[in-house]
């Protein structure tokens, strides 16, 4: 509701800035009510999300209360089996389940294991508060079955713990492949459900490994593992569940790499928390996130340089699609990285990284949502970067937005030579709201730059080695609002302009916090400068051929309300001023 209300305020504010005839799309500036946009110094400091304020993404379900045909009571080193299909060997402390059925388990099993060996059959384990530990191998080992379903019944907690060293001489172990290698290990499809909790402690290697498909539905899972947390090889689906993983290596994985229809992740209506020494989420062919609350910390966070791969979300072969939700990623490596396309169509993302915030080896598309990059080297990076909606805030050490390594052929995981032949290279803003503060180039494309709608505000480095809009191809400007400040490198060429633009050279420079005003016969645009600059590019429908335009700086603005430093009811006076006629597509101003 707060986001919707503030969106209405922003739209109204932009209406006041421009004339009533202005049809330029403007962004919706969201807020969490605690100061998303702090305007004391003309900069933006954003705190959209924090761990304690992430909303619960799950939907309530009826408490599970299920019973089994075979009842098994565990007690230390012994077990009692009432019914068929299961047996207990006291010498090896192995509870063997060897045929289809519904089995109800409760109690503690010390230094023992549950072993499922039911080839081609469905097995259901109803867990009514079990605590199973095994110093020599996995606590639960599915050797053969069609599908095994684990039900954390009611509000019970069910604990599985393996040992730090395995004895691979035991029955059903594979010495050649060092399997099993997880506290819960399955060679069959597995479903985990139930309103209770399953807690897994992987002291040898992984927490949960399923060599086939793994579905976690309507339940709660906690994993602490010295290596990888949870791996569903063929696919990993998490739906309407709360999953918490602390892993020495990767947190959540799907690793099937030789079938394009498998090796994917799908996370829906879930709360997901991952602390990982490696990647937070790693999949092979694709990842879809829809209405999830996620908090991911990798490699100790963005205060550290990456060692090996420590990405928040990584897809090795395919796509990443963010449909909705609230996502925090604090990573030493890229926050989001995909070999295929990356699409952000909704949700709120808060990204902090010591490398790229969002990287695609192909197309990066933002059509909606709010993406806030608080720290990065490069903000958005792909062969093409296309923003058609949503709100994007970027604070970068290098380029704010980069296409295929930029015109200097750097920054694209190597060089621009890696771009596939014939693949179009461009940065395009056709809608939405983009705000960039960069210590390098504002935007840098090894191909074209296109601005046809939306609002693009950016501050690049003031030094002459960096440009506002750096491009190797053409710069097309035919709509939207552009406000770019920095140095005079890459002064615009109007060949691709159908909307008028002014370029102002401030020979003495403009200090941070100085007020700059641009006015025409129809409207005014007044803003508080965010950093030391010497050059400005401005384009908007208010700049009309033949009309006079005034550029001013160093004066005062009596109004207070502003959005990212742009005053919503400008009342500017004083300062250095230059008025001249707009000669056409590009008019240069030089202000002493």
C-alpha positions in Angstrom: 0.0 0.0 0.0 2.9 2.4 0.8 4.5 1.7 -2.5 1.2 2.4 -4.3 0.6 5.7 -2.4 4.1 6.9 -3.1 3.8 6.0 -6.7 0.7 8.3 -6.9 2.7 11.1 -5.2 5.6 10.8 -7.7 3.3 10.8 -10.7 1.6 14.0 -9.4 5.0 15.5 -8.7 6.3 14.9 -12.2 3.1 16.5 -13.5 4.0 19.7 -11.6 7.5 19.6 -13.0 6.4 19.5 -16.7 3.7 21.1 -18.6 0.3 19.5 -18.8 1.0 18.5 -22.4 4.1 16.4 -21.4 3.4 12.7 -22.2 6.9 11.5 -21.0 6.6 8.3 -18.9 7.8 8.8 -15.4 8.9 6.2 -12.8 7.1 5.2 -9.7 9.4 5.8 -6.7 8.6 3.2 -4.0 9.3 3.5 -0.3 9.2 1.3 2.7 8.2 4.2 4.9 11.6 4.4 6.6 13.5 6.7 4.2 14.0 5.0 0.9 15.0 8.4 -0.6 16.8 10.6 1.8 17.1 14.1 0.4 19.2 16.0 2.9 22.2 16.3 0.5 20.7 15.6 -2.9 21.8 12.0 -3.0 19.8 8.9 -2.5 20.5 6.4 0.2 18.2 3.4 0.0 17.2 0.9 2.5 14.4 -1.0 0.9 14.7 -4.2 2.8 16.4 -5.8 5.7 16.3 -9.3 7.0 14.0 -8.5 9.9 11.5 -6.7 7.7 11.1 -9.3 4.9 7.4 -10.2 4.7 6.2 -13.8 5.1 5.7 -15.0 1.5 4.1 -18.3 2.5 0.3 -19.0 2.6 -1.3 -20.8 5.6 -2.1 -24.4 5.2 -4.0 -26.8 7.4 -1.7 -28.5 10.0 -0.8 -32.0 8.8 -2.1 -34.9 10.9 -1.4 -38.1 9.1 -1.0 -41.7 10.1 0.8 -44.7 8.7 0.0 -48.3 8.2 3.3 -49.4 9.8 4.3 -47.7 13.1 7.9 -47.6 14.0 9.2 -46.4 17.4 12.8 -45.6 17.7 14.6 -45.7 21.1 18.3 -45.1 21.3 19.9 -48.3 19.8 16.6 -50.2 19.3 13.5 -49.9 17.3 10.0 -51.5 17.4 8.2 -52.2 14.2 4.4 -52.7 14.2 3.3 -53.7 10.7 4.9 -54.9 7.5 7.4 -53.7 5.0 10.1 -52.7 7.5 12.7 -54.4 9.7 15.4 -53.3 12.2 18.9 -54.8 12.5 20.3 -54.1 15.9 23.9 -55.1 14.9 24.1 -52.5 12.2 21.4 -50.2 13.7 19.7 -50.1 10.3 16.0 -49.5 9.9 15.3 -51.1 6.5 12.2 -50.3 4.5 11.9 -52.6 1.5 8.5 -52.1 -0.1 5.8 -49.6 -0.8 3.8 -48.3 2.1 3.1 -45.5 4.6 5.4 -45.7 7.6 5.0 -43.6 10.7 8.3 -42.9 12.7 8.9 -41.4 16.1 11.7 -41.3 18.7 15.5 -41.2 18.6 18.0 -43.4 16.9 21.6 -43.1 18.0 24.4 -43.9 15.6 22.0 -45.6 13.2 20.3 -45.0 9.8 17.1 -45.4 7.9 17.7 -47.2 4.6 15.0 -47.4 1.9 15.5 -50.2 -0.7 12.2 -50.5 -2.5 12.9 -50.6 -6.2 10.2 -48.9 -8.3 7.9 -48.3 -5.4 6.4 -45.3 -3.6 7.4 -44.9 0.1 5.9 -42.4 2.5 7.7 -41.7 5.8 5.5 -39.8 8.3 7.9 -38.2 10.8 6.4 -37.6 14.2 9.4 -36.1 15.9 12.5 -38.2 15.1 16.1 -37.5 15.9 18.4 -39.8 13.9 22.2 -39.5 13.9 24.8 -41.7 12.2 28.5 -41.3 12.7 29.5 -43.6 9.8 27.2 -42.3 7.0 23.9 -40.7 6.2 21.1 -40.6 8.6 18.6 -41.3 5.8 19.6 -43.2 2.7 17.2 -43.9 -0.2 19.0 -46.5 -2.2 16.1 -47.6 -4.4 12.5 -46.4 -4.8 10.3 -44.6 -7.3 9.4 -41.7 -5.0 10.0 -41.1 -1.3 7.9 -38.6 0.5 9.0 -37.2 3.8 6.2 -35.7 5.9 7.1 -33.5 8.9 3.8 -34.1 10.7 2.0 -31.5 12.7 4.3 -29.1 14.5 7.1 -31.7 15.1 10.8 -31.1 14.6 12.7 -34.0 12.9 16.5 -34.0 12.9 18.9 -35.9 10.6 22.6 -35.7 11.4 25.5 -37.6 9.7 29.1 -38.0 10.9 32.2 -36.1 9.8 33.8 -39.3 8.4 32.0 -42.0 6.4 32.6 -45.8 6.3 32.3 -46.7 2.6 32.8 -50.4 3.3 29.2 -50.5 4.6 26.4 -52.1 2.5 25.0 -50.0 -0.3 27.9 -47.6 -0.4 29.6 -46.7 -3.7 33.3 -46.3 -3.0 34.2 -45.3 -6.6 31.9 -42.3 -6.5 32.1 -41.6 -2.8 28.4 -42.0 -2.4 26.3 -41.4 -0.4 27.7 -38.1 0.7 24.9 -36.2 2.5 23.0 -36.5 5.8 19.9 -37.1 3.7 20.8 -38.9 0.4 18.3 -40.1 -2.2 18.8 -41.9 -5.5 15.0 -41.6 -6.2 12.6 -38.7 -6.6 11.9 -37.1 -3.2 9.1 -34.9 -1.9 9.4 -33.1 1.5 6.2 -31.7 2.9 4.2 -31.3 6.2 3.7 -28.4 8.5 6.5 -29.5 10.9 10.2 -28.9 10.5 13.0 -31.0 9.0 16.4 -30.1 10.3 19.5 -31.5 8.6 23.1 -31.3 9.8 25.6 -32.3 7.1 28.8 -32.8 8.9 30.6 -34.9 6.3 29.6 -32.9 3.1 26.1 -32.0 2.0 22.9 -31.6 3.9 20.3 -33.0 1.4 21.2 -34.5 -2.0 18.6 -36.0 -4.3 20.0 -37.5 -7.5 16.6 -37.2 -9.2 13.9 -34.5 -8.6 13.4 -32.8 -5.3 10.2 -30.9 -4.3 9.9 -29.0 -1.0 6.2 -28.1 -0.5 4.2 -26.6 2.3 6.9 -27.3 4.9 9.9 -26.0 6.8 13.5 -27.1 6.2 16.7 -26.1 8.0 20.1 -27.3 6.7 23.5 -26.7 8.1 26.2 -28.3 5.9 30.0 -28.2 5.7 29.8 -28.3 1.9 26.6 -27.9 -0.3 23.2 -27.3 1.4 20.4 -28.8 -0.7 20.8 -30.3 -4.2 17.9 -31.5 -6.4 19.9 -32.8 -9.4 17.1 -33.1 -12.0 15.2 -30.1 -10.6 14.7 -28.3 -7.3 11.2 -26.9 -6.6 10.5 -25.0 -3.4 6.8 -24.0 -3.0 5.0 -22.3 0.0 7.9 -23.3 2.3 10.4 -21.7 4.6 13.9 -22.9 3.8 17.0 -21.9 5.8 20.5 -23.0 4.6 23.9 -22.4 6.1 26.5 -24.0 3.7 30.2 -24.0 3.5 29.9 -24.1 -0.3 26.8 -23.6 -2.4 23.4 -23.2 -0.7 20.7 -24.4 -3.1 21.6 -26.4 -6.3 20.2 -28.2 -9.3 23.1 -29.8 -11.2 21.7 -31.8 -14.2 23.9 -30.3 -17.0 23.3 -32.6 -19.9 19.5 -32.2 -20.5 18.0 -28.8 -21.3 14.7 -29.8 -19.8 16.2 -30.5 -16.4 18.6 -28.9 -14.1 16.4 -26.0 -13.1 15.0 -24.3 -10.0 11.5 -23.0 -9.3 10.9 -21.1 -6.1 7.3 -20.0 -5.4 5.6 -18.3 -2.4 8.5 -19.2 -0.1 10.8 -17.7 2.5 14.4 -18.6 1.6 17.5 -17.7 3.7 20.9 -18.7 2.5 24.4 -18.1 3.9 27.0 -19.7 1.7 30.7 -19.8 1.3 30.2 -20.4 -2.4 27.1 -19.5 -4.5 23.8 -18.9 -2.8 21.7 -20.5 -5.6 23.3 -22.4 -8.5 21.3 -24.0 -11.3 22.1 -25.3 -14.7 19.3 -24.5 -17.2 17.0 -21.9 -15.5 15.7 -20.3 -12.3 12.2 -18.8 -11.7 11.5 -16.8 -8.6 7.8 -15.8 -7.9 6.6 -14.2 -4.7 9.5 -15.2 -2.5 11.2 -13.4 0.4 14.9 -14.2 0.0 18.0 -13.2 2.0 21.2 -14.4 0.4 24.7 -13.8 1.7 27.7 -15.3 -0.2 31.4 -15.2 0.5 31.0 -13.1 3.5 29.2 -10.4 1.6 30.2 -7.4 -0.6 32.9 -6.2 1.8 35.0 -9.1 0.5 36.6 -9.8 -2.9 35.4 -13.0 -4.5 37.4 -16.2 -4.2 36.3 -18.7 -6.8 32.5 -18.4 -7.5 30.6 -16.7 -4.7 27.5 -15.4 -6.6 24.1 -14.8 -5.1 22.2 -16.4 -8.0 24.0 -18.3 -10.8 22.7 -20.1 -13.8 25.4 -21.9 -15.7 23.6 -22.5 -19.0 20.2 -20.7 -19.1 18.0 -18.0 -17.7 17.1 -16.2 -14.5 13.5 -14.8 -14.2 12.4 -12.7 -11.3 8.6 -12.4 -11.4 7.9 -11.0 -7.9 9.0 -11.0 -4.3 11.4 -9.3 -2.0 15.1 -10.2 -2.5 18.2 -9.2 -0.6 21.6 -10.4 -2.0 24.9 -9.4 -0.4 27.7 -11.2 -2.3 31.4 -11.1 -2.8 30.8 -12.1 -6.5 28.0 -11.1 -8.9 24.6 -10.8 -7.2 22.8 -12.3 -10.2 24.7 -14.1 -13.1 23.3 -16.1 -16.0 24.7 -17.6 -19.2 21.3 -16.9 -20.7 18.8 -14.1 -20.4 18.0 -12.3 -17.2 14.5 -10.9 -16.8 13.3 -8.8 -13.9 9.6 -8.2 -14.3 8.5 -7.5 -10.7 9.5 -7.5 -7.0 11.9 -5.5 -5.0 15.6 -6.4 -5.2 18.3 -5.0 -2.9 21.7 -6.0 -4.3 25.2 -5.3 -2.9 28.3 -6.9 -4.4 32.0 -6.4 -4.9 31.5 -7.3 -8.6 28.6 -7.0 -11.1 25.1 -6.6 -9.7 23.2 -8.2 -12.5 25.1 -9.9 -15.4 23.7 -11.8 -18.4 25.8 -13.4 -21.2 22.9 -12.5 -23.5 19.9 -10.1 -22.8 19.2 -8.4 -19.6 15.6 -7.1 -19.5 13.9 -5.1 -16.8 10.2 -4.6 -17.3 9.0 -3.9 -13.8 9.7 -4.0 -10.1 12.3 -2.0 -8.2 16.0 -2.9 -8.4 18.3 -1.1 -6.0 22.0 -1.7 -6.3 23.7 -0.2 -3.3 27.3 -1.3 -4.1 28.9 -2.8 -7.2 31.6 -2.5 -9.8 29.2 -2.5 -12.7 25.4 -2.3 -12.2 23.6 -3.9 -15.2 25.6 -5.9 -17.8 24.6 -7.9 -20.8 25.1 -8.1 -24.5 22.0 -6.0 -24.5 20.4 -4.2 -21.6 16.7 -3.2 -22.1 14.8 -1.2 -19.5 11.1 -0.8 -20.4 9.6 -0.4 -16.9 10.2 -0.5 -13.2 12.6 1.5 -11.1 16.3 1.0 -11.1 18.8 2.6 -8.7 22.5 2.0 -9.3 25.6 3.1 -7.3 28.6 1.8 -9.1 32.4 2.0 -9.0 32.7 1.5 -12.8 29.9 1.6 -15.4 26.4 2.0 -14.3 25.1 0.1 -17.3 27.3 -1.9 -19.6 26.6 -3.6 -22.9 29.1 -6.2 -24.2 32.1 -4.7 -22.4 31.3 -1.2 -23.4 33.1 0.8 -26.0 36.4 0.1 -24.3 35.7 -3.7 -24.6 36.3 -4.2 -20.9 34.1 -5.5 -18.1 32.2 -8.2 -19.9 33.8 -11.2 -18.2 36.7 -10.8 -20.6 36.4 -8.9 -23.8 33.7 -7.8 -26.2 35.1 -10.4 -28.7 33.2 -13.0 -26.7 29.9 -11.6 -28.1 28.2 -14.1 -30.5 28.3 -13.1 -34.1 25.1 -11.2 -35.1 23.9 -10.7 -31.6 22.6 -7.1 -31.3 24.5 -5.0 -28.8 22.6 -2.1 -27.2 21.5 -0.3 -24.1 17.9 0.9 -24.4 15.6 2.8 -22.0 12.0 2.9 -23.3 10.2 3.2 -20.0 10.5 3.2 -16.2 12.9 5.2 -14.0 16.6 4.8 -13.9 18.9 6.7 -11.5 22.7 6.1 -11.6 25.6 7.4 -9.6 28.9 6.1 -11.0 32.6 6.5 -10.4 33.1 5.5 -14.0 30.9 5.9 -17.2 27.2 6.4 -16.7 26.3 4.0 -19.4 28.8 2.3 -21.8 27.8 0.3 -24.8 30.0 -1.5 -27.3 27.0 -1.0 -29.7 24.1 1.4 -29.7 22.3 3.5 -27.0 18.6 4.2 -27.4 16.5 6.4 -25.2 12.8 6.4 -26.3 10.9 6.8 -23.1 11.0 6.7 -19.3 13.3 8.8 -17.1 17.1 8.4 -17.0 19.1 10.4 -14.4 22.7 9.7 -14.0 25.9 11.2 -12.5 29.2 9.9 -13.9 32.7 10.5 -12.7 33.7 14.1 -13.2 37.2 13.3 -14.5 37.8 13.6 -18.3 38.6 9.9 -18.7 35.0 8.9 -18.1 31.9 9.7 -20.2 28.2 10.1 -19.5 27.0 8.1 -22.5 29.9 6.1 -24.0 29.0 4.2 -27.2 30.7 2.5 -30.1 27.6 2.6 -32.3 24.8 5.2 -32.6 23.0 7.2 -29.9 19.3 7.4 -30.7 17.2 9.9 -28.7 13.5 10.1 -29.6 11.6 10.3 -26.3 11.8 10.2 -22.5 13.6 12.5 -20.1 17.4 12.5 -19.9 19.5 14.2 -17.2 23.2 13.3 -17.3 26.0 15.1 -15.5 29.7 14.5 -15.3 32.5 15.4 -17.7 32.5 16.5 -21.3 34.0 13.3 -22.7 31.7 11.8 -25.4 29.7 15.0 -26.1 26.5 14.0 -27.9 26.2 13.9 -31.7 22.7 14.7 -32.8 22.5 12.4 -35.9 20.1 10.0 -34.1 18.0 12.6 -32.3 14.4 13.3 -33.0 13.8 14.9 -29.6 15.7 18.1 -28.8 18.6 18.1 -26.4 20.8 20.7 -24.7 24.4 20.2 -23.7 25.8 22.6 -21.2 29.5 23.1 -20.5 30.0 24.7 -17.0 33.6 26.1 -17.5 34.0 26.7 -13.8 32.4 23.5 -12.7 29.3 23.0 -10.5 29.8 21.9 -6.9 27.9 19.2 -5.2 24.7 20.5 -3.6 24.5 23.5 -6.0 21.1 24.0 -7.5 20.8 23.8 -11.3 17.8 25.1 -13.2 16.5 24.5 -16.7 13.5 26.4 -17.9 11.5 26.9 -21.1 8.3 28.7 -22.0 6.3 25.7 -20.9 8.0 24.3 -17.8 11.0 24.2 -15.5 13.3 21.5 -14.3 15.2 22.3 -11.1 17.4 19.9 -9.2 20.1 19.7 -6.5 23.4 18.6 -8.0 24.7 15.4 -6.4 28.4 15.7 -7.1 31.1 17.9 -8.6 30.4 18.1 -12.4 31.4 20.2 -15.4 29.0 19.1 -18.1 25.3 18.4 -18.4 23.1 16.8 -21.1 19.4 17.3 -20.8 16.5 16.2 -23.1 12.8 16.4 -22.6 9.7 17.3 -24.6 9.9 20.8 -22.9 12.9 21.7 -25.1 11.2 23.1 -28.2 12.9 24.3 -31.4 12.8 28.1 -31.8 11.9 28.7 -28.1 14.2 30.2 -25.6 15.8 28.0 -22.9 17.5 29.2 -19.8 20.2 27.2 -17.9 21.2 28.5 -14.4 23.3 27.3 -11.5 24.4 28.4 -8.1 21.1 30.1 -7.3 18.5 29.2 -4.7 15.3 27.2 -4.8 12.7 28.0 -2.2 10.8 24.8 -2.4 11.8 21.7 -0.4 9.9 18.7 -1.7 12.0 16.8 -4.2 12.5 13.3 -5.7 16.1 12.2 -6.0 17.1 15.8 -5.9 14.5 17.0 -8.5 12.2 19.6 -7.0 8.6 18.9 -7.5 7.4 22.5 -7.2 10.5 24.5 -8.4 10.9 28.1 -7.4 14.4 29.0 -8.6 16.1 32.4 -8.4 19.6 33.9 -8.7 22.9 32.4 -9.7 24.7 32.3 -13.0 22.3 32.3 -16.0 22.4 31.9 -19.7 19.4 32.2 -22.0 19.5 31.4 -25.7 17.3 29.9 -28.4 17.0 26.2 -29.1 18.4 25.8 -32.6 17.3 22.2 -33.2 18.1 18.7 -32.2 21.2 19.7 -30.2 21.9 23.1 -28.7 25.2 23.8 -26.9 25.4 26.1 -23.9 28.7 27.4 -22.4 28.3 29.0 -19.0 31.2 30.8 -17.4 
